[in-house]
Amino acid sequence: MISRGLNLFPLVLFSRGVYSLMWFFLAPVLPAILREFRVDPAYAGLLPAAFIIGAAVTQIPASYLGAVYGHDKVAGLGMLIFGVSSALLPLSPSWEWLLLLRAVGGVGAGLFFSTAGAVLIALRPRAVGSALGWYNASFNIGAFVGYYWGFVASAIGWRAAIALPGLLSAALGVLLLRGVGIKTSTSISRSALIYGLASFPFGAQCMPPITSQPRGYTYLKGLARI
């Protein structure tokens, strides 16, 4: 199990980078998408809004599901959903289908966010700060690449540029689903839950804190207690 755990750590970090890439990779190609689907630019904000709503629905329940079924497995399911829905975006027949698939992608992203962090903490219980530092760094790297994804789209077209990371995400999700099944207590901290709900509007800019508890560490909105 130790060797599988050591392999799981870089797998989660790489998945986190791909995950954050897919948060932002639509931004550079959004003008092309709007032109192709003949959508007024005033409605452009609906696409990221659909994603955020999907993520909001699952971020908190994901931690509970991870505690029951295994954080690595729920994170894998999230990456699989995020990836498949993103890979299908280029096949959308209409703007409405784009919004629906992006919302489904948000659901997958919400399943991954807290559970993947809980996996890293479980693997590095004596180095929580370092583990989460790597976790945040992976997000920043993926986001940086995502902002410049327009160069990839200009070379291979926006449809292929969106589909390829989606397929990679799905593959990573399958690998995570084969994890050891890292589970934790299902107890919920009311105060941390309130904090999580209050911090939701800040999205990725607000990284939930790690607080020391008598029974261990509470990560991400107090739902994954290790």
LOTIMI-265814 format. One record per residue: residue number from 1; residue in three letters; x, z, y of N, C-alpha, C in turn. Coordinates in steps of 0.2 Angstrom, whole numbers, m for minus. Layout:
+-----+------+-------+-------+-------+-------+-------+-------+-------+-------+-------+
:  nr : rest :   npx :   npz :   npy :  capx :  capz :  capy :   cpx :   cpz :   cpy :
+-----+------+-------+-------+-------+-------+-------+-------+-------+-------+-------+
: NUM :  ALA :     X :     Z :     Y :     X :     Z :     Y :     X :     Z :     Y :
...
+-----+------+-------+-------+-------+-------+-------+-------+-------+-------+-------+
END
This chain:
+-----+------+-------+-------+-------+-------+-------+-------+-------+-------+-------+
:  nr : rest :   npx :   npz :   npy :  capx :  capz :  capy :   cpx :   cpz :   cpy :
+-----+------+-------+-------+-------+-------+-------+-------+-------+-------+-------+
:   1 :  MET :     4 :     0 :    m6 :     0 :     0 :     0 :     4 :     0 :     6 :
:   2 :  ILE :    10 :     3 :     6 :    14 :     4 :    12 :    17 :    m3 :    14 :
:   3 :  SER :    19 :    m7 :     9 :    21 :   m14 :    10 :    16 :   m18 :    13 :
:   4 :  ARG :    10 :   m18 :    11 :     4 :   m21 :    13 :     2 :   m19 :    20 :
:   5 :  GLY :     3 :   m12 :    22 :     2 :   m10 :    28 :     7 :   m13 :    33 :
:   6 :  LEU :    13 :   m13 :    31 :    18 :   m16 :    36 :    17 :   m23 :    37 :
:   7 :  ASN :    14 :   m27 :    32 :    13 :   m34 :    34 :     6 :   m34 :    38 :
:   8 :  LEU :     2 :   m29 :    38 :    m4 :   m29 :    42 :    m3 :   m29 :    49 :
:   9 :  PHE :     2 :   m25 :    51 :     4 :   m23 :    58 :     5 :   m30 :    62 :
:  10 :  PRO :    10 :   m34 :    60 :    11 :   m40 :    63 :     5 :   m45 :    63 :
:  11 :  LEU :     2 :   m45 :    57 :    m4 :   m49 :    57 :   m10 :   m47 :    62 :
:  12 :  VAL :   m11 :   m41 :    63 :   m15 :   m39 :    68 :   m13 :   m41 :    75 :
:  13 :  LEU :    m7 :   m40 :    76 :    m4 :   m42 :    83 :    m5 :   m50 :    84 :
:  14 :  PHE :    m3 :   m54 :    79 :    m4 :   m61 :    80 :   m11 :   m63 :    81 :
:  15 :  SER :   m15 :   m59 :    77 :   m23 :   m61 :    78 :   m25 :   m59 :    85 :
:  16 :  ARG :   m22 :   m53 :    87 :   m24 :   m51 :    94 :   m22 :   m57 :    99 :
:  17 :  GLY :   m16 :   m60 :    98 :   m14 :   m65 :   103 :   m19 :   m71 :   103 :
:  18 :  VAL :   m21 :   m73 :    97 :   m25 :   m79 :    96 :   m32 :   m77 :    99 :
:  19 :  TYR :   m34 :   m71 :    97 :   m40 :   m68 :   100 :   m41 :   m69 :   108 :
:  20 :  SER :   m35 :   m67 :   111 :   m35 :   m67 :   118 :   m35 :   m74 :   121 :
:  21 :  LEU :   m31 :   m78 :   117 :   m31 :   m85 :   119 :   m38 :   m88 :   120 :
:  22 :  MET :   m42 :   m86 :   115 :   m49 :   m89 :   114 :   m54 :   m86 :   119 :
:  23 :  TRP :   m51 :   m80 :   122 :   m55 :   m77 :   128 :   m55 :   m82 :   134 :
:  24 :  PHE :   m49 :   m85 :   135 :   m48 :   m89 :   141 :   m47 :   m96 :   141 :
:  25 :  PHE :   m47 :   m99 :   135 :   m45 :  m106 :   134 :   m50 :  m111 :   136 :
:  26 :  LEU :   m56 :  m108 :   138 :   m61 :  m113 :   140 :   m61 :  m114 :   148 :
:  27 :  ALA :   m57 :  m109 :   151 :   m57 :  m110 :   159 :   m54 :  m116 :   161 :
:  28 :  PRO :   m48 :  m118 :   158 :   m45 :  m124 :   161 :   m49 :  m131 :   159 :
:  29 :  VAL :   m53 :  m131 :   154 :   m57 :  m137 :   152 :   m64 :  m136 :   154 :
:  30 :  LEU :   m66 :  m131 :   157 :   m73 :  m130 :   159 :   m75 :  m136 :   164 :
:  31 :  PRO :   m71 :  m138 :   169 :   m74 :  m144 :   173 :   m75 :  m150 :   169 :
:  32 :  ALA :   m71 :  m152 :   164 :   m72 :  m157 :   159 :   m79 :  m156 :   155 :
:  33 :  ILE :   m80 :  m150 :   153 :   m86 :  m149 :   149 :   m92 :  m150 :   153 :
:  34 :  LEU :   m92 :  m147 :   159 :   m98 :  m148 :   164 :   m99 :  m155 :   165 :
:  35 :  ARG :   m94 :  m159 :   166 :   m95 :  m166 :   168 :   m98 :  m170 :   162 :
:  36 :  GLU :   m95 :  m168 :   156 :   m98 :  m172 :   150 :  m105 :  m170 :   148 :
:  37 :  PHE :  m107 :  m164 :   149 :  m114 :  m162 :   148 :  m118 :  m162 :   154 :
:  38 :  ARG :  m116 :  m165 :   159 :  m119 :  m166 :   166 :  m123 :  m159 :   168 :
:  39 :  VAL :  m119 :  m154 :   168 :  m121 :  m147 :   170 :  m119 :  m146 :   177 :
:  40 :  ASP :  m124 :  m143 :   181 :  m122 :  m142 :   188 :  m117 :  m136 :   188 :
:  41 :  PRO :  m111 :  m137 :   192 :  m106 :  m131 :   192 :  m109 :  m124 :   194 :
:  42 :  ALA :  m115 :  m124 :   197 :  m118 :  m117 :   198 :  m119 :  m114 :   192 :
:  43 :  TYR :  m120 :  m117 :   186 :  m122 :  m114 :   180 :  m115 :  m113 :   176 :
:  44 :  ALA :  m110 :  m114 :   178 :  m103 :  m113 :   174 :  m102 :  m106 :   172 :
:  45 :  GLY :  m105 :  m101 :   176 :  m104 :   m94 :   174 :  m108 :   m92 :   168 :
:  46 :  LEU :  m113 :   m96 :   166 :  m117 :   m94 :   160 :  m113 :   m94 :   154 :
:  47 :  LEU :  m107 :   m98 :   154 :  m103 :   m99 :   147 :   m99 :   m92 :   146 :
:  48 :  PRO :   m96 :   m90 :   151 :   m92 :   m83 :   150 :   m97 :   m77 :   149 :
:  49 :  ALA :  m103 :   m78 :   153 :  m108 :   m72 :   153 :  m111 :   m72 :   146 :
:  50 :  ALA :  m112 :   m78 :   142 :  m115 :   m77 :   136 :  m110 :   m74 :   131 :
:  51 :  PHE :  m103 :   m76 :   132 :   m98 :   m73 :   128 :   m98 :   m65 :   129 :
:  52 :  ILE :   m98 :   m63 :   135 :   m97 :   m56 :   136 :  m104 :   m52 :   134 :
:  53 :  ILE :  m109 :   m55 :   134 :  m115 :   m52 :   131 :  m115 :   m51 :   124 :
:  54 :  GLY :  m112 :   m56 :   120 :  m111 :   m56 :   113 :  m106 :   m50 :   111 :
:  55 :  ALA :  m101 :   m50 :   115 :   m96 :   m45 :   114 :   m99 :   m38 :   115 :
:  56 :  ALA :  m103 :   m37 :   120 :  m106 :   m30 :   122 :  m110 :   m28 :   116 :
:  57 :  VAL :  m113 :   m32 :   113 :  m118 :   m30 :   108 :  m114 :   m27 :   102 :
:  58 :  THR :  m108 :   m29 :   100 :  m105 :   m27 :    94 :   m99 :   m22 :    95 :
:  59 :  GLN :   m96 :   m22 :   101 :   m90 :   m18 :   102 :   m91 :   m11 :   100 :
:  60 :  ILE :   m96 :    m7 :   101 :   m97 :     0 :    99 :   m99 :     0 :    92 :
:  61 :  PRO :  m104 :    m3 :    90 :  m106 :    m3 :    83 :  m100 :    m5 :    78 :
:  62 :  ALA :   m95 :    m9 :    80 :   m90 :   m11 :    76 :   m86 :    m6 :    74 :
:  63 :  SER :   m85 :    m1 :    78 :   m80 :     5 :    76 :   m84 :     9 :    71 :
:  64 :  TYR :   m90 :    10 :    71 :   m94 :    13 :    66 :   m93 :     9 :    59 :
:  65 :  LEU :   m94 :     3 :    60 :   m94 :    m1 :    54 :   m87 :    m1 :    51 :
:  66 :  GLY :   m82 :    m1 :    55 :   m75 :    m1 :    53 :   m74 :     6 :    49 :
:  67 :  ALA :   m77 :    11 :    52 :   m76 :    18 :    48 :   m79 :    18 :    41 :
:  68 :  VAL :   m84 :    14 :    40 :   m87 :    14 :    34 :   m85 :     9 :    29 :
:  69 :  TYR :   m83 :     3 :    32 :   m81 :    m3 :    27 :   m74 :    m4 :    28 :
:  70 :  GLY :   m70 :    m2 :    32 :   m63 :    m3 :    33 :   m62 :    m7 :    40 :
:  71 :  HIS :   m58 :    m4 :    44 :   m57 :    m7 :    51 :   m54 :   m14 :    50 :
:  72 :  ASP :   m49 :   m15 :    45 :   m46 :   m21 :    45 :   m51 :   m27 :    42 :
:  73 :  LYS :   m55 :   m25 :    38 :   m60 :   m29 :    35 :   m65 :   m31 :    41 :
:  74 :  VAL :   m68 :   m27 :    45 :   m72 :   m28 :    50 :   m69 :   m33 :    56 :
:  75 :  ALA :   m62 :   m31 :    57 :   m58 :   m35 :    62 :   m58 :   m42 :    59 :
:  76 :  GLY :   m57 :   m43 :    52 :   m56 :   m49 :    49 :   m63 :   m53 :    50 :
:  77 :  LEU :   m68 :   m50 :    49 :   m75 :   m53 :    49 :   m76 :   m56 :    57 :
:  78 :  GLY :   m74 :   m51 :    61 :   m74 :   m53 :    68 :   m70 :   m60 :    70 :
:  79 :  MET :   m64 :   m60 :    68 :   m60 :   m66 :    69 :   m63 :   m72 :    65 :
:  80 :  LEU :   m66 :   m71 :    60 :   m69 :   m77 :    56 :   m75 :   m79 :    60 :
:  81 :  ILE :   m79 :   m75 :    62 :   m85 :   m77 :    66 :   m83 :   m80 :    73 :
:  82 :  PHE :   m78 :   m77 :    76 :   m75 :   m80 :    82 :   m72 :   m87 :    81 :
:  83 :  GLY :   m68 :   m87 :    76 :   m65 :   m94 :    75 :   m70 :   m99 :    73 :
:  84 :  VAL :   m74 :   m98 :    68 :   m79 :  m103 :    66 :   m83 :  m106 :    72 :
:  85 :  SER :   m86 :  m101 :    76 :   m90 :  m102 :    82 :   m86 :  m106 :    87 :
:  86 :  SER :   m80 :  m105 :    88 :   m76 :  m109 :    93 :   m74 :  m116 :    90 :
:  87 :  ALA :   m73 :  m116 :    84 :   m71 :  m123 :    81 :   m78 :  m127 :    81 :
:  88 :  LEU :   m83 :  m124 :    81 :   m90 :  m128 :    81 :   m92 :  m130 :    89 :
:  89 :  LEU :   m88 :  m127 :    94 :   m90 :  m129 :   101 :   m90 :  m136 :   102 :
:  90 :  PRO :   m84 :  m140 :   100 :   m84 :  m147 :   102 :   m89 :  m151 :    99 :
:  91 :  LEU :   m93 :  m148 :    94 :   m98 :  m152 :    90 :  m105 :  m151 :    93 :
:  92 :  SER :  m105 :  m147 :    99 :  m111 :  m145 :   102 :  m115 :  m151 :   104 :
:  93 :  PRO :  m121 :  m152 :   103 :  m125 :  m158 :   105 :  m128 :  m157 :   113 :
:  94 :  SER :  m127 :  m151 :   115 :  m130 :  m149 :   122 :  m127 :  m143 :   125 :
:  95 :  TRP :  m128 :  m142 :   131 :  m126 :  m136 :   135 :  m129 :  m130 :   132 :
:  96 :  GLU :  m135 :  m130 :   129 :  m138 :  m124 :   126 :  m135 :  m122 :   120 :
:  97 :  TRP :  m132 :  m127 :   116 :  m129 :  m125 :   110 :  m122 :  m122 :   112 :
:  98 :  LEU :  m119 :  m125 :   117 :  m112 :  m122 :   119 :  m113 :  m114 :   121 :
:  99 :  LEU :  m119 :  m113 :   124 :  m120 :  m106 :   126 :  m121 :  m102 :   120 :
: 100 :  LEU :  m125 :  m104 :   115 :  m127 :  m100 :   109 :  m120 :   m99 :   105 :
: 101 :  LEU :  m116 :  m104 :   104 :  m110 :  m103 :   100 :  m105 :   m99 :   104 :
: 102 :  ARG :  m105 :   m99 :   110 :  m100 :   m95 :   114 :  m103 :   m87 :   113 :
: 103 :  ALA :  m109 :   m86 :   113 :  m112 :   m80 :   112 :  m110 :   m77 :   105 :
: 104 :  VAL :  m111 :   m81 :   100 :  m109 :   m79 :    94 :  m102 :   m78 :    93 :
: 105 :  GLY :   m98 :   m82 :    97 :   m90 :   m80 :    97 :   m89 :   m73 :   100 :
: 106 :  GLY :   m93 :   m71 :   105 :   m93 :   m65 :   108 :   m94 :   m59 :   103 :
: 107 :  VAL :   m99 :   m60 :    99 :  m101 :   m56 :    94 :   m94 :   m55 :    89 :
: 108 :  GLY :   m91 :   m60 :    87 :   m85 :   m59 :    83 :   m80 :   m56 :    87 :
: 109 :  ALA :   m79 :   m57 :    93 :   m73 :   m54 :    97 :   m75 :   m47 :    98 :
: 110 :  GLY :   m81 :   m45 :    98 :   m83 :   m38 :    99 :   m81 :   m34 :    92 :
: 111 :  LEU :   m82 :   m37 :    87 :   m81 :   m34 :    80 :   m73 :   m33 :    79 :
: 112 :  PHE :   m69 :   m37 :    82 :   m62 :   m37 :    82 :   m59 :   m32 :    86 :
: 113 :  PHE :   m61 :   m31 :    92 :   m57 :   m27 :    97 :   m56 :   m20 :    95 :
: 114 :  SER :   m61 :   m16 :    94 :   m59 :    m9 :    93 :   m56 :    m8 :    86 :
: 115 :  THR :   m59 :   m12 :    81 :   m57 :   m11 :    74 :   m49 :   m13 :    73 :
: 116 :  ALA :   m47 :   m18 :    76 :   m40 :   m20 :    76 :   m36 :   m14 :    79 :
: 117 :  GLY :   m38 :   m12 :    84 :   m34 :    m6 :    87 :   m33 :     0 :    83 :
: 118 :  ALA :   m39 :     1 :    79 :   m39 :     7 :    75 :   m35 :     6 :    69 :
: 119 :  VAL :   m34 :     0 :    67 :   m29 :    m2 :    61 :   m22 :     0 :    63 :
: 120 :  LEU :   m20 :    m2 :    69 :   m13 :    m1 :    72 :   m12 :     6 :    72 :
: 121 :  ILE :   m17 :    10 :    74 :   m16 :    18 :    75 :   m15 :    21 :    68 :
: 122 :  ALA :   m19 :    18 :    63 :   m19 :    21 :    56 :   m12 :    19 :    53 :
: 123 :  LEU :    m9 :    13 :    55 :    m2 :    11 :    52 :     3 :    15 :    56 :
: 124 :  ARG :     2 :    17 :    62 :     8 :    20 :    66 :     5 :    27 :    69 :
: 125 :  PRO :     3 :    32 :    65 :     0 :    38 :    68 :     5 :    42 :    72 :
: 126 :  ARG :    11 :    41 :    71 :    16 :    45 :    75 :    19 :    41 :    81 :
: 127 :  ALA :    16 :    35 :    82 :    19 :    31 :    87 :    13 :    27 :    90 :
: 128 :  VAL :     8 :    31 :    92 :     1 :    28 :    94 :     3 :    24 :   101 :
: 129 :  GLY :     6 :    27 :   105 :     8 :    23 :   112 :    11 :    17 :   111 :
: 130 :  SER :    16 :    17 :   106 :    20 :    11 :   105 :    16 :     5 :   102 :
: 131 :  ALA :    11 :     7 :    97 :     7 :     3 :    94 :     2 :    m1 :    98 :
: 132 :  LEU :    m1 :     3 :   103 :    m5 :     1 :   108 :    m2 :    m3 :   113 :
: 133 :  GLY :     4 :    m2 :   114 :     8 :    m6 :   119 :     9 :   m13 :   116 :
: 134 :  TRP :    11 :   m13 :   110 :    11 :   m20 :   107 :     5 :   m23 :   107 :
: 135 :  TYR :    m1 :   m20 :   106 :    m7 :   m22 :   105 :    m9 :   m25 :   112 :
: 136 :  ASN :    m8 :   m22 :   118 :    m9 :   m24 :   124 :    m5 :   m30 :   126 :
: 137 :  ALA :     2 :   m30 :   124 :     6 :   m35 :   125 :     4 :   m42 :   122 :
: 138 :  SER :     2 :   m41 :   116 :    m1 :   m47 :   112 :    m7 :   m50 :   116 :
: 139 :  PHE :   m11 :   m46 :   119 :   m17 :   m49 :   122 :   m14 :   m52 :   129 :
: 140 :  ASN :    m9 :   m50 :   132 :    m7 :   m53 :   138 :    m4 :   m59 :   137 :
: 141 :  ILE :     0 :   m60 :   131 :     3 :   m66 :   129 :    m2 :   m71 :   128 :
: 142 :  GLY :    m7 :   m70 :   124 :   m12 :   m74 :   122 :   m16 :   m77 :   128 :
: 143 :  ALA :   m17 :   m72 :   133 :   m21 :   m74 :   139 :   m17 :   m78 :   143 :
: 144 :  PHE :   m10 :   m77 :   144 :    m6 :   m82 :   148 :    m6 :   m89 :   145 :
: 145 :  VAL :    m6 :   m89 :   138 :    m6 :   m96 :   135 :   m13 :   m99 :   137 :
: 146 :  GLY :   m18 :   m95 :   136 :   m25 :   m98 :   137 :   m26 :  m101 :   144 :
: 147 :  TYR :   m23 :   m98 :   149 :   m24 :  m100 :   156 :   m21 :  m107 :   157 :
: 148 :  TYR :   m16 :  m109 :   153 :   m12 :  m115 :   153 :   m14 :  m120 :   148 :
: 149 :  TRP :   m20 :  m118 :   144 :   m22 :  m122 :   139 :   m24 :  m129 :   141 :
: 150 :  GLY :   m25 :  m130 :   147 :   m27 :  m137 :   150 :   m22 :  m142 :   149 :
: 151 :  PHE :   m15 :  m140 :   148 :   m10 :  m145 :   147 :   m11 :  m147 :   139 :
: 152 :  VAL :   m13 :  m143 :   135 :   m14 :  m145 :   128 :   m20 :  m150 :   128 :
: 153 :  ALA :   m25 :  m148 :   132 :   m31 :  m152 :   132 :   m30 :  m159 :   135 :
: 154 :  SER :   m26 :  m159 :   140 :   m24 :  m166 :   143 :   m20 :  m170 :   138 :
: 155 :  ALA :   m17 :  m167 :   133 :   m13 :  m171 :   128 :   m17 :  m173 :   122 :
: 156 :  ILE :   m22 :  m169 :   120 :   m25 :  m170 :   114 :   m33 :  m171 :   114 :
: 157 :  GLY :   m35 :  m169 :   121 :   m42 :  m169 :   122 :   m45 :  m162 :   121 :
: 158 :  TRP :   m50 :  m161 :   125 :   m53 :  m154 :   126 :   m56 :  m152 :   119 :
: 159 :  ARG :   m59 :  m156 :   116 :   m62 :  m154 :   109 :   m57 :  m152 :   104 :
: 160 :  ALA :   m52 :  m156 :   103 :   m47 :  m154 :    98 :   m43 :  m147 :   101 :
: 161 :  ALA :   m42 :  m147 :   107 :   m39 :  m141 :   110 :   m43 :  m135 :   109 :
: 162 :  ILE :   m49 :  m135 :   108 :   m54 :  m129 :   107 :   m54 :  m128 :   100 :
: 163 :  ALA :   m55 :  m133 :    96 :   m56 :  m133 :    89 :   m50 :  m130 :    85 :
: 164 :  LEU :   m44 :  m132 :    87 :   m38 :  m129 :    83 :   m37 :  m122 :    83 :
: 165 :  PRO :   m37 :  m118 :    89 :   m37 :  m111 :    89 :   m42 :  m108 :    85 :
: 166 :  GLY :   m48 :  m111 :    85 :   m54 :  m108 :    81 :   m52 :  m108 :    74 :
: 167 :  LEU :   m50 :  m114 :    71 :   m48 :  m114 :    64 :   m42 :  m109 :    63 :
: 168 :  LEU :   m38 :  m108 :    67 :   m32 :  m103 :    66 :   m35 :   m96 :    66 :
: 169 :  SER :   m40 :   m95 :    70 :   m43 :   m88 :    70 :   m47 :   m87 :    64 :
: 170 :  ALA :   m50 :   m92 :    61 :   m54 :   m91 :    55 :   m49 :   m90 :    49 :
: 171 :  ALA :   m44 :   m93 :    49 :   m39 :   m92 :    44 :   m36 :   m85 :    44 :
: 172 :  LEU :   m35 :   m83 :    50 :   m32 :   m76 :    51 :   m38 :   m71 :    49 :
: 173 :  GLY :   m44 :   m72 :    50 :   m49 :   m68 :    48 :   m50 :   m67 :    41 :
: 174 :  VAL :   m49 :   m73 :    37 :   m49 :   m72 :    30 :   m43 :   m68 :    27 :
: 175 :  LEU :   m37 :   m68 :    30 :   m31 :   m64 :    28 :   m33 :   m57 :    30 :
: 176 :  LEU :   m36 :   m55 :    35 :   m38 :   m48 :    37 :   m43 :   m46 :    32 :
: 177 :  LEU :   m47 :   m50 :    30 :   m53 :   m48 :    25 :   m50 :   m46 :    19 :
: 178 :  ARG :   m44 :   m48 :    17 :   m40 :   m46 :    11 :   m36 :   m39 :    12 :
: 179 :  GLY :   m37 :   m36 :    18 :   m34 :   m30 :    19 :   m35 :   m24 :    14 :
: 180 :  VAL :   m32 :   m19 :    15 :   m33 :   m13 :    11 :   m39 :    m9 :    12 :
: 181 :  GLY :   m43 :   m10 :    17 :   m49 :    m7 :    19 :   m47 :     0 :    22 :
: 182 :  ILE :   m45 :     0 :    28 :   m43 :     6 :    32 :   m49 :     9 :    35 :
: 183 :  LYS :   m51 :    15 :    32 :   m57 :    19 :    34 :   m56 :    25 :    38 :
: 184 :  THR :   m60 :    27 :    42 :   m59 :    34 :    46 :   m66 :    37 :    46 :
: 185 :  SER :   m66 :    43 :    49 :   m72 :    47 :    50 :   m77 :    43 :    54 :
: 186 :  THR :   m84 :    44 :    53 :   m89 :    41 :    56 :   m92 :    45 :    62 :
: 187 :  SER :   m89 :    51 :    63 :   m91 :    55 :    69 :   m91 :    52 :    75 :
: 188 :  ILE :   m95 :    53 :    80 :   m95 :    50 :    86 :   m95 :    55 :    92 :
: 189 :  SER :   m90 :    54 :    97 :   m90 :    58 :   102 :   m94 :    56 :   108 :
: 190 :  ARG :   m99 :    60 :   110 :  m104 :    58 :   115 :  m101 :    57 :   121 :
: 191 :  SER :   m96 :    61 :   124 :   m93 :    59 :   130 :   m89 :    53 :   130 :
: 192 :  ALA :   m86 :    51 :   125 :   m82 :    45 :   124 :   m87 :    39 :   124 :
: 193 :  LEU :   m92 :    40 :   120 :   m97 :    35 :   120 :  m100 :    33 :   127 :
: 194 :  ILE :  m101 :    38 :   131 :  m104 :    37 :   138 :   m98 :    33 :   142 :
: 195 :  TYR :   m92 :    35 :   141 :   m87 :    32 :   144 :   m86 :    25 :   142 :
: 196 :  GLY :   m87 :    23 :   136 :   m87 :    16 :   133 :   m92 :    12 :   136 :
: 197 :  LEU :   m98 :    15 :   137 :  m103 :    11 :   140 :  m102 :    10 :   147 :
: 198 :  ALA :  m100 :    15 :   150 :   m98 :    14 :   158 :   m93 :     9 :   159 :
: 199 :  SER :   m88 :     9 :   155 :   m82 :     4 :   156 :   m83 :    m3 :   154 :
: 200 :  PHE :   m89 :    m4 :   150 :   m90 :   m11 :   148 :   m90 :   m16 :   153 :
: 201 :  PRO :   m92 :   m15 :   159 :   m92 :   m21 :   164 :   m85 :   m23 :   166 :
: 202 :  PHE :   m80 :   m19 :   164 :   m73 :   m20 :   166 :   m70 :   m25 :   161 :
: 203 :  GLY :   m73 :   m25 :   155 :   m70 :   m30 :   150 :   m63 :   m28 :   148 :
: 204 :  ALA :   m59 :   m33 :   147 :   m53 :   m33 :   145 :   m48 :   m29 :   149 :
: 205 :  GLN :   m50 :   m28 :   156 :   m46 :   m25 :   161 :   m46 :   m18 :   160 :
: 206 :  CYS :   m50 :   m15 :   156 :   m51 :    m8 :   155 :   m50 :    m6 :   148 :
: 207 :  MET :   m44 :    m4 :   146 :   m42 :    m2 :   139 :   m44 :     5 :   138 :
: 208 :  PRO :   m48 :     7 :   134 :   m51 :    13 :   132 :   m45 :    18 :   130 :
: 209 :  PRO :   m45 :    24 :   132 :   m40 :    29 :   132 :   m39 :    32 :   125 :
: 210 :  ILE :   m33 :    34 :   123 :   m32 :    38 :   117 :   m32 :    45 :   119 :
: 211 :  THR :   m37 :    49 :   116 :   m37 :    57 :   117 :   m35 :    60 :   111 :
: 212 :  SER :   m32 :    66 :   112 :   m30 :    70 :   106 :   m36 :    75 :   104 :
: 213 :  GLN :   m38 :    75 :    98 :   m43 :    79 :    95 :   m40 :    83 :    90 :
: 214 :  PRO :   m44 :    89 :    88 :   m41 :    93 :    83 :   m41 :    89 :    76 :
: 215 :  ARG :   m45 :    84 :    75 :   m45 :    81 :    69 :   m41 :    75 :    69 :
: 216 :  GLY :   m38 :    73 :    75 :   m33 :    67 :    75 :   m34 :    63 :    82 :
: 217 :  TYR :   m33 :    57 :    81 :   m34 :    53 :    87 :   m41 :    50 :    88 :
: 218 :  THR :   m43 :    49 :    94 :   m49 :    45 :    95 :   m48 :    39 :    99 :
: 219 :  TYR :   m49 :    34 :    96 :   m48 :    27 :    99 :   m54 :    23 :   101 :
: 220 :  LEU :   m54 :    20 :   106 :   m59 :    15 :   108 :   m66 :    18 :   108 :
: 221 :  LYS :   m68 :    21 :   114 :   m74 :    24 :   115 :   m76 :    30 :   110 :
: 222 :  GLY :   m71 :    33 :   107 :   m72 :    39 :   103 :   m75 :    37 :    97 :
: 223 :  LEU :   m76 :    31 :    95 :   m79 :    29 :    88 :   m75 :    29 :    82 :
: 224 :  ALA :   m68 :    28 :    83 :   m64 :    27 :    78 :   m59 :    33 :    77 :
: 225 :  ARG :   m61 :    39 :    74 :   m57 :    45 :    74 :   m53 :    45 :    68 :
: 226 :  ILE :   m46 :    45 :    69 :   m42 :    45 :    64 :   m38 :    52 :    62 :
+-----+------+-------+-------+-------+-------+-------+-------+-------+-------+-------+
END
